[in-house]
């Protein structure tokens, strides 16, 4: 998808920018390739810097209810320091590497709910303008896909997926937000839990898998969340019986919080505390044998990308000159 925009902050007749991404989903920790296509305006200008911002729409806990906002997950400088002549065309190819913790936006070609975008930012003569915004599709790593498929094989179904602002204490999380994938329990476990939320924290060596089980409230006790943390190696993917592995994890999670009285919410035996609100992403249909079956709620990706763009315009004054 190509978006064209005249850079208003640079004045009428300023240069325009098109950013084109190579088709197909990227992977966490993988490469995103494309090119920035510039066309000169009514006069010669010096392009000081071309930046790409990886942005995401996230859920934020407010005083009374959850709110939505946008965050910058990564910023890449892909060019700059050249003269762009009047009405001249100039192309800047780029290849950037996504953070390993980049959230998953699709599974088996079906959109899961969270939406990421690549925002192009051009700096000319000290003026900065956020010009182009392209939706970015991110598929799962092999280990993530194997684990999600195992949930489906075990009879579990997807409920929703969203991005939460905050950190999971005790993990190696680096980004300012984390992804929660809500999975509904199979009939055999529905008496014990309302839902299971899975968070992947990927690194070059493997995954941290944080599983949070929301306990059903009984007549004489409140429900509470129980959190467990597991690890998996990328290299182990072809050599692991993932159905058996995930089933063992789930048995530990469910047994752990069936055996507990009501502890402080968000505390588990590994000392991991989960900063989390209720899952409110776009609802995804059930999973049969690990295959997601489309979006039945929320906005389609293009609509949410438009909202990301609007939100960035509103929040532009808060960013300052931070290159973080």
N, C-alpha and C positions, 0 to 999 in steps of 0.2 A: 504494500500500500504506500502510495506517495502522497505527501501533503505539501502544498505550495503556500508560502506565506511571504508577503512583503514585510520587510523588517521595519515596523512602524517606529521603533525607538531610534532608528537611524535616519528618519525623515522620509518624506515623500520622494520617490525616485531613488531610494536606497537599493542595495542589492537584495536579491531574493535567494532562497535556499530550498532545495529539495534533498531530503535524505532518503536513500533507498537501501533497505536491508535485503540481504540474500534470503530467498524463500525457505520455509521450513523451520521447525522449532530448534532452538538452541538447547544446550544442556547446562546445568549448574557446573561452574568451573570450566565451561567450554568457550568456544570462540563465537563471536558475532562479527560477520563480515558485511561490508556494504560500501557505499560511497556517498559523499556529500557533494551535491552539484550546485554550484554557485553561478549566478548570472549578475553581471554588473548593472548598476542603475544608471542614473543620469550623469555621474561624474566618477573619476578615478578615486579609489579608496584603498587604504592599507588594512588588510585583515590581520589583526593582531593575534587572534586565537580562535580556533574552532573547538568547541567542547561538546561531548555527548554525556548526557545525564541519564542514568538508569533510575527511573522513578516508579513508585508503587502507591496504590491506594490502600490505606490501612484503616483498621478500626482503632479508635482511641476511647478510653474510658473517661467520661466527663463526670461532673458532680452528680447528675441525675440520671444520665443515660449515656449509652455509647454514641460516639460521633465518628465521622469519617474525616480523614485528612490525607495529605500526600507527604511522602518522604523521599529524599534522594538516597538511594542505596549505594551508588558509586558514581564517580565523575571521571571521565577520560578526556585528555587533550589529544586531538587527532590531527591538528594542523595549525597553521598560522604563520605570520611573518612574511607575507607576500603582498604584492600590489595587484589589485583587481581593477582592470581598466573599464572604462565606460562601456556598458552592454556586452562586455566580454564574458565568455563561459570558462569556468574552471572547475575541475573535478578533483576531489580529494578522496582517494580510496582509504579504507581503514579496516583494521582487524583488532578487536578488543577482546579481553578475557573477562567473562562474567565471574562474580564472586561465587565461591562454592556453595554458599548458603542461599543463592538466588531461588526464590519460591517457584514451585511448579504451577504452570497455568493450564496445562492440558494433559490428558491421559488417553492413550489410544486415539488421538485426534479429536477428542471431545473436550470442550472448554470446562474447566472446573469451577470457575468463579473469580478467583483473583486475577487482576489485570496489571501488567507491567507495561511501561512505555519507555522509548528512547527519545529524549528531548534534545534537540540540537540547539546549541547556544553559540551565537556569533558575537565577537567583540571587534568593533571598528572604531578607531580614534577615541578610545576610552568609553564608548557607549556599548552597552551589552543588551542583546535582545534574544529572548527565547523564541526561536522561530518554528521549527518543525517538530511534530510529535508523531511517532509511529508506534503502533502496538507491537509488543514483543512476545512471541510464543516461546515457552520454555517447557520442554518435556522432562520426564524423570530420568535420573541416572539408573543404570541397570539394577543396582541394589534396591533403590526406591521402588522401581517397577515390580521387582520380584516380591517385595514385602506387600505392596498393595494388591498384587494379584493373589497372594496367599490369603489375604483377608477375604477376597471374593470366593476363593476356593473353599474356605471354611464356612461359608454361608453368611458372611457379614455384608452389609450394604453401605454405600456412601450416603451421608446425610448432607454435608455441605463442606465448603473449604473457604477460609478467609485468612487475612493477614492481621496480626495483632501488634500494636506498638508496645514495646517493652522487651525485657530480657528474661530468660529462664535461668535462674540462679544455679550455679554449680556446673554449668555446661561451658563449652568453648564458644558460645555464640558471639559473633562479631557484628552482625548487622543490627540496626536499631529496631527491627521487627522480626517476627517469626511467623511461620505458617502453621495453622491448625487445620488438619483434615479430620472432620467428624465422621466417625464410622458407627453405624447402628448395629447393636448386638444381634447375633443369631437367636433363634427361638430358645435354644438351650441355655443361653445366658441372659435372656431378657428379664428374668426375675431378679438378677443381681445388680445390673447396671442400666442406666438410662442411655448412655452413649459412651463411646470411647473416642478420645481425641489424640491424634498422632502428629508429632512434630519431628521432622527430619532436620538435623544439623549436620551438613556435609562438610568434610574436610578432604584434602588430597588423599588421605589414607583410608577413609571409610566414613561411616555414619554414626552419629549419636541418634538414637531413636527414643524420644520421650513419649510415653504412653500415659495418658491421664484418664482414669475411669471415674465417671460421675455416679456415685452410689445412689440407689433409690432410697428415698426417705421412708422409714418405718413408722409405725404408730407411735412409738415412744422415743424416737430419735430423729434428728435432722439428717438429711443426706449430706455427704461430704465427698470431696475429690481426693483420690489417691493417685500419686504419680510415681512412675517407675522409669528408670533410664537403662537402656541397653545399647550395645555397640555391635556393629557389623563391618566387616572389611569389604572393600570393593573387589578384592581378589577372590573372595570366597563365594561370589555369586554363582558361578557354574558348578560349584562343588557342594552346595548346601541344599538340604531338603527344607525349603522355605515354609512349606505347609506345617511341617513338624516344628520348625523353629518358632514361627509366629504363634502356633498353638501353645507352645510351652510358655512363651512370653505372656500370652493372654491368661493362661491358667495361673501364673504367678501374680499377675495384676489383680485378677478377680479374687483369688484366694487371699491375697494380702489385705484387701480392703473389706472382705467379708469377715476377717478375723479381728478387725479393729473396732474399738469403740470410736466415738467421734473425736478425732484430733483437730487441731487448728487447721483450717482450710488451706490447702496448697502445700502441705508438708508430707514428705514421704521418706521411706527408710534410707534412701541414698543421700538425703539432705538436699534434694533438689526442690526448690520452690518455684512454682509456675505463676508468673504474672499473667493472668488471663481473665478475659471477660467471656460472656456467653457467646458461642459461635453464631455469627449472623451473615455468613457468606451466601452467595447464590446457591440455591439448592440443586444438587445433582441427583439424578435418578439412581436406582439401585445398581449394584454390581453383580453380574452373573459370571462366574468363572474369571473374575478379575477384569471384566471389560465394562468400562463406564458407558452409560447410555444417555448422554446428552444433558442439556441444561433445561430445567423446568421452572426456574425462577430467576429473579435478578435481571441485570442488564446484559446485553450482548457486549462483546469486547469493544467494538467501535464506539458504542455509546459511553462506556466508562472511560475510554481514552479521551473523549471529548470533555468529560468531567474532570479528568486529571489536568487537562490543559487549562480549563477555567480555574481550577483550584490553584495552579501554579501562578496564574496571573494575579490571584488574590493574595498569595503568600510571597510574592516576589520581593516585597519590601522587607520581609523578615530574613531573607537569605544573606543580604549584604554581599560582601566580597569573599565569603567563606568558600574555599575550594575543596572542603572536606569531602 
